Amino acid sequence: MTNNIITADNILNSAFEGIQVNNPVNSDAVATLLDKFGLRWSVSKQPLLLPSGSDTGFFGIVREDTQHTFATCKDGYVPYQNSELAELLHRISEKTGYEIHSGGMFNNGGKVYLQLSTGNEINGIGKNRTKVKGYVTGINGHDGTTSLKWGEVNFTICCRNTFASASKVLKQSARHTASIHDKVEQSIREITGIAIAEKSIFDTFIKLSEVPVTKDNIAKIVREVTNVDITLPSSQASKDASQYSINRSQELLSSISSEMASKGETLWGLFSGVTHYTSHVLPVPKRDNARLESKYVGTGASVDNDAFAMVLGFMN
C-alpha cells in the first residue's frame, strides 16, 4: 500500500528569518482571535493580606472579569496573558501559513489553549485507511498546574481523538518567571524544526501500521495503564487488583478489540485502542471540557504518552 504524505519539509526553513523581538502582531487580529474562542480576558497577580492588613508574601492569580482566584503564587510568578498566547500562535500562523483551527479553555479558564492546523496529513494508515492530521497547539495555565507549552499534537479523524506525538505532549515550555518572554522569543526563532519533527512522527505511524501485534504486547499495555495482569486467572487477578482497576482493564480491552478490528491487528491498531479508551471511556471529572482537558494536559495525555513510548519499544 502506498501512503501519500503531504509534508512541509522546507516551509519553515526561512520562515522566521528577520523576525523582530517584541514586535507585536496587529492588535485587531489578536482581539478577533480572543473573541472567537472566549479568551478576551486577563489575569492579575493580587497580594494576599491577613485580616490585620499584614502582607503574607503570597499573591492570588485572579481572572479580572469574574474575579475568580485560580491559585496562589509567590512574587516571582509572572502571568502569561491570553493575548500573549494568541500573539504567539498568530505569529507562527503568519510565518508558516498554518491556519488557526480551534481554541478554548478548561476549568473556567484555569487552562487555555489555541491550535493551528499545519495542513500536513497522512492518508490511508492501516486496514481502514485512517487519516491523521498535524496540529501545533499552545496551552497556558493560570491555575498553577501547567507551564506555558507549545508544540505538535496530532488528531485522528476516524474517532476524533487527540494524542501525544512523542513522550512529551508539547515539547516546548516556559515557566511563569521573569524569563518567560525571552524564552518564547528564542523558541520562535528556533521553531523551524516543527515540520521535520512532524514528518518523523508520521513516518513512525506508518511503521506502526506494518508491525503485527502480539498477545504479550496487549497484556503489557493493559498492565501499564490499569495495573491489571490479564495473563493471570480471573480469580488471581481479583485478589491482586481492585474491582475498579479490573473494570478499567475490561473497558480498555474492549476499546483495543474494537480498534484492531477496524485498523488491523498491528501496533497501530493497539495504540489506537488506547487513544479510543482515553478519548471516550476513561473516567474524567464532571465539568465542562473535562475530557478534552484530560487529553491535553491530564490523565488521558499521560496514558497516551506512556502507551506511545511502549509501542515504540515493541516496534524496536
C-alpha positions as CSV (number, residue, x, y, z in Angstrom):
1,M,0.0,0.0,0.0
2,T,1.3,3.4,-0.9
3,N,0.8,6.2,1.7
4,N,0.6,9.7,0.3
5,I,2.3,12.0,2.8
6,I,1.9,15.8,2.5
7,T,4.8,17.3,4.4
8,A,6.3,20.7,5.0
9,D,10.0,19.9,4.9
10,N,11.0,23.3,3.5
11,I,8.2,25.6,4.6
12,L,9.9,26.7,7.8
13,N,13.5,26.9,6.6
14,S,13.4,30.6,6.2
15,A,10.0,31.3,7.9
16,F,11.4,33.1,10.9
17,E,14.3,34.9,9.3
18,G,14.3,38.6,10.4
19,I,11.6,38.2,13.0
20,Q,11.7,41.1,15.4
21,V,11.7,40.7,19.2
22,N,8.8,42.4,20.9
23,N,7.2,43.3,17.7
24,P,3.5,42.6,18.5
25,V,1.1,41.5,15.8
26,N,-1.9,43.5,14.7
27,S,-3.9,44.1,17.9
28,D,-7.2,43.8,16.0
29,A,-6.2,40.3,14.8
30,V,-5.4,39.2,18.3
31,A,-8.6,40.7,19.7
32,T,-10.6,38.9,17.0
33,L,-8.9,35.6,17.8
34,L,-9.6,36.0,21.6
35,D,-13.2,37.0,21.0
36,K,-13.8,33.9,18.8
37,F,-12.7,31.5,21.5
38,G,-14.0,33.4,24.6
39,L,-10.5,34.3,25.8
40,R,-10.6,38.1,25.8
41,W,-9.9,38.5,29.4
42,S,-6.8,38.8,31.5
43,V,-5.3,37.7,34.8
44,S,-3.6,39.7,37.5
45,K,-1.4,38.9,40.5
46,Q,-3.0,40.4,43.6
47,P,-1.4,40.5,47.1
48,L,-3.0,38.3,49.8
49,L,-3.3,40.1,53.1
50,L,-4.2,38.9,56.6
51,P,-7.3,40.3,58.3
52,S,-5.0,42.7,60.1
53,G,-3.8,44.0,56.8
54,S,-0.3,42.5,57.1
55,D,1.3,41.3,53.9
56,T,1.5,37.5,53.6
57,G,4.1,37.5,50.9
58,F,1.8,35.5,48.7
59,F,-0.4,36.5,45.8
60,G,-3.6,35.3,44.2
61,I,-3.8,34.7,40.4
62,V,-7.2,36.4,39.6
63,R,-9.3,36.3,36.5
64,E,-10.1,40.0,36.2
65,D,-13.5,39.8,34.5
66,T,-15.0,37.3,37.0
67,Q,-12.7,37.9,40.0
68,H,-12.2,34.2,40.2
69,T,-9.0,33.2,42.0
70,F,-7.3,30.3,40.3
71,A,-4.4,29.7,42.6
72,T,-1.8,31.4,44.9
73,C,1.8,32.2,44.0
74,K,4.9,33.9,45.2
75,D,6.4,37.2,44.0
76,G,8.5,35.6,41.3
77,Y,5.4,34.4,39.3
78,V,4.8,36.2,36.1
79,P,1.4,35.8,34.4
80,Y,1.4,35.0,30.7
81,Q,-1.8,36.6,29.3
82,N,-4.2,35.1,26.9
83,S,-3.4,37.9,24.5
84,E,0.3,36.8,24.6
85,L,-0.6,33.2,23.8
86,A,-2.8,34.4,20.9
87,E,0.1,36.6,19.7
88,L,2.4,33.6,19.9
89,L,0.1,31.4,17.8
90,H,-0.8,34.2,15.4
91,R,2.9,34.9,14.7
92,I,3.5,31.2,14.0
93,S,0.5,31.3,11.7
94,E,1.7,34.3,9.8
95,K,5.2,32.9,9.3
96,T,4.2,29.4,8.3
97,G,0.8,29.7,6.7
98,Y,-0.7,27.4,9.3
99,E,-4.3,28.3,9.9
100,I,-6.0,28.9,13.3
101,H,-8.0,25.7,13.9
102,S,-9.6,25.9,17.4
103,G,-9.3,27.3,20.9
104,G,-10.9,27.4,24.3
105,M,-10.5,27.0,28.0
106,F,-10.6,24.3,30.7
107,N,-11.9,24.6,34.2
108,N,-13.4,28.2,33.9
109,G,-10.1,29.5,32.4
110,G,-7.6,27.8,34.6
111,K,-6.0,26.5,31.4
112,V,-6.4,27.9,28.0
113,Y,-5.4,26.6,24.5
114,L,-5.2,27.6,20.9
115,Q,-4.4,25.3,18.0
116,L,-3.2,25.7,14.4
117,S,-3.7,23.2,11.6
118,T,-0.4,22.5,9.9
119,G,-2.1,21.2,6.7
120,N,0.1,18.1,6.9
121,E,-1.6,14.7,6.8
122,I,-1.2,11.0,6.1
123,N,-4.0,9.3,4.2
124,G,-4.5,5.6,4.4
125,I,-2.9,4.2,7.5
126,G,-3.8,0.7,8.4
127,K,-6.7,-1.6,7.5
128,N,-9.4,1.1,7.4
129,R,-7.1,3.7,5.8
130,T,-7.2,6.2,8.7
131,K,-6.4,9.8,8.1
132,V,-4.1,11.7,10.5
133,K,-3.6,15.4,10.5
134,G,-1.0,17.6,12.2
135,Y,-1.6,20.5,14.6
136,V,0.5,23.0,16.5
137,T,-1.0,23.6,19.9
138,G,-0.3,26.2,22.6
139,I,-1.5,25.7,26.2
140,N,-1.1,28.0,29.1
141,G,-2.1,27.5,32.8
142,H,-3.4,30.2,35.1
143,D,-4.1,27.8,37.9
144,G,-0.5,26.8,38.7
145,T,-0.9,23.2,37.3
146,T,0.9,23.7,34.0
147,S,3.5,26.0,32.4
148,L,3.2,27.6,29.0
149,K,3.6,24.8,26.5
150,W,3.5,24.6,22.7
151,G,4.4,22.1,20.0
152,E,3.0,19.3,17.8
153,V,-0.1,17.3,18.6
154,N,-1.9,15.0,16.2
155,F,-5.6,14.3,15.6
156,T,-7.0,11.0,14.3
157,I,-10.0,11.9,12.2
158,C,-11.7,8.5,12.4
159,C,-12.5,8.6,16.1
160,R,-11.8,12.3,16.8
161,N,-9.1,11.8,19.4
162,T,-6.0,13.8,20.2
163,F,-2.9,12.2,21.4
164,A,0.8,13.0,22.0
165,S,3.2,12.8,19.2
166,A,6.1,11.7,21.4
167,S,7.0,11.0,25.0
168,K,6.0,14.6,25.9
169,V,2.7,16.2,24.8
170,L,4.2,19.5,24.0
171,K,8.0,19.7,23.8
172,Q,8.5,23.5,24.2
173,S,7.7,25.1,27.6
174,A,8.4,28.1,29.7
175,R,7.8,28.6,33.4
176,H,6.0,31.7,34.6
177,T,9.1,33.6,35.7
178,A,10.7,36.8,34.5
179,S,12.5,35.0,31.6
180,I,9.3,33.6,30.1
181,H,9.1,36.2,27.3
182,D,12.7,35.8,26.3
183,K,12.3,32.1,26.1
184,V,9.3,32.4,23.9
185,E,11.1,34.7,21.6
186,Q,14.1,32.4,21.4
187,S,11.9,29.4,20.7
188,I,10.1,31.2,17.9
189,R,13.5,31.7,16.2
190,E,14.2,28.0,16.5
191,I,10.8,26.7,15.6
192,T,11.9,25.6,12.1
193,G,12.1,22.0,13.3
194,I,8.3,21.5,13.6
195,A,7.8,20.3,10.0
196,I,10.8,17.9,10.2
197,A,9.6,16.6,13.6
198,E,6.1,16.1,12.2
199,K,7.3,14.2,9.2
200,S,9.3,11.9,11.5
201,I,6.2,11.3,13.6
202,F,4.1,10.5,10.6
203,D,6.7,8.1,9.3
204,T,6.5,6.3,12.7
205,F,2.8,6.0,12.5
206,I,3.1,4.2,9.1
207,K,5.7,1.8,10.6
208,L,3.4,1.0,13.5
209,S,0.7,0.0,11.0
210,E,3.0,-2.5,9.4
211,V,4.1,-4.4,12.6
212,P,1.9,-7.2,13.8
213,V,0.7,-7.0,17.4
214,T,1.2,-9.9,19.9
215,K,-0.8,-11.0,22.9
216,D,2.2,-10.1,25.0
217,N,2.1,-6.5,23.6
218,I,-1.6,-6.2,24.6
219,A,-1.0,-7.6,28.1
220,K,1.8,-5.2,28.7
221,I,-0.2,-2.2,27.6
222,V,-3.1,-3.2,29.8
223,R,-0.9,-3.7,32.8
224,E,0.8,-0.4,32.3
225,V,-2.5,1.5,32.0
226,T,-4.6,-0.3,34.6
227,N,-2.2,-2.3,36.8
228,V,-4.1,-5.4,36.0
229,D,-2.3,-8.5,34.7
230,I,-4.7,-10.1,32.2
231,T,-2.5,-13.1,31.8
232,L,-3.5,-14.3,35.3
233,P,-6.6,-16.4,36.0
234,S,-9.5,-14.2,36.9
235,S,-9.6,-15.5,40.4
236,Q,-6.0,-14.4,41.0
237,A,-6.4,-11.1,39.2
238,S,-9.4,-10.2,41.5
239,K,-7.1,-10.8,44.5
240,D,-4.3,-8.7,43.1
241,A,-6.3,-5.7,41.8
242,S,-9.3,-3.7,42.9
243,Q,-12.7,-4.1,41.2
244,Y,-12.3,-0.5,39.8
245,S,-9.0,-1.5,38.1
246,I,-10.5,-4.7,36.7
247,N,-13.4,-2.7,35.3
248,R,-11.0,-0.3,33.6
249,S,-8.9,-3.1,32.2
250,Q,-12.0,-4.7,30.6
251,E,-13.0,-1.3,29.1
252,L,-9.5,-0.8,27.7
253,L,-9.6,-4.3,26.2
254,S,-12.9,-3.6,24.6
255,S,-11.5,-0.4,23.0
256,I,-8.4,-2.3,21.8
257,S,-10.5,-5.1,20.3
258,S,-12.8,-2.6,18.5
259,E,-10.0,-0.5,17.1
260,M,-7.9,-3.5,16.0
261,A,-11.0,-4.9,14.2
262,S,-11.2,-1.7,12.1
263,K,-7.5,-0.7,11.9
264,G,-5.8,-4.1,11.8
265,E,-4.1,-6.3,14.3
266,T,-1.0,-4.2,14.4
267,L,0.8,-1.9,16.8
268,W,-1.1,1.0,15.2
269,G,-4.4,-0.8,16.0
270,L,-3.2,-1.4,19.6
271,F,-2.2,2.2,20.1
272,S,-5.5,3.4,18.5
273,G,-7.3,1.3,21.1
274,V,-5.6,3.1,23.9
275,T,-6.4,6.6,22.4
276,H,-10.0,5.4,21.9
277,Y,-10.2,4.5,25.5
278,T,-8.7,7.8,26.8
279,S,-11.0,9.7,24.3
280,H,-14.3,8.1,25.1
281,V,-14.1,5.8,28.1
282,L,-11.5,6.8,30.7
283,P,-13.3,8.4,33.7
284,V,-12.9,12.2,33.9
285,P,-14.2,14.9,36.3
286,K,-17.8,16.1,35.8
287,R,-17.1,19.6,34.4
288,D,-17.1,21.3,31.0
289,N,-14.4,20.2,28.6
290,A,-13.1,17.7,31.2
291,R,-12.3,15.0,28.6
292,L,-10.5,17.4,26.3
293,E,-8.6,18.7,29.3
294,S,-7.6,15.1,30.2
295,K,-6.4,14.5,26.6
296,Y,-4.3,17.7,26.5
297,V,-2.8,18.0,29.9
298,G,-4.3,15.4,32.3
299,T,-4.6,11.7,32.8
300,G,-5.5,10.9,29.2
301,A,-2.4,12.7,28.0
302,S,-0.2,10.7,30.4
303,V,-1.8,7.4,29.4
304,D,-1.4,8.1,25.7
305,N,2.3,9.2,26.2
306,D,3.2,6.1,28.1
307,A,1.4,3.8,25.6
308,F,3.1,5.5,22.7
309,A,6.5,5.0,24.3
310,M,5.7,1.3,24.9
311,V,4.6,0.6,21.3
312,L,7.7,2.3,20.0
313,G,9.6,-0.2,22.3
314,F,7.6,-3.1,20.8
315,M,8.4,-1.9,17.3
316,N,12.1,-1.6,18.0
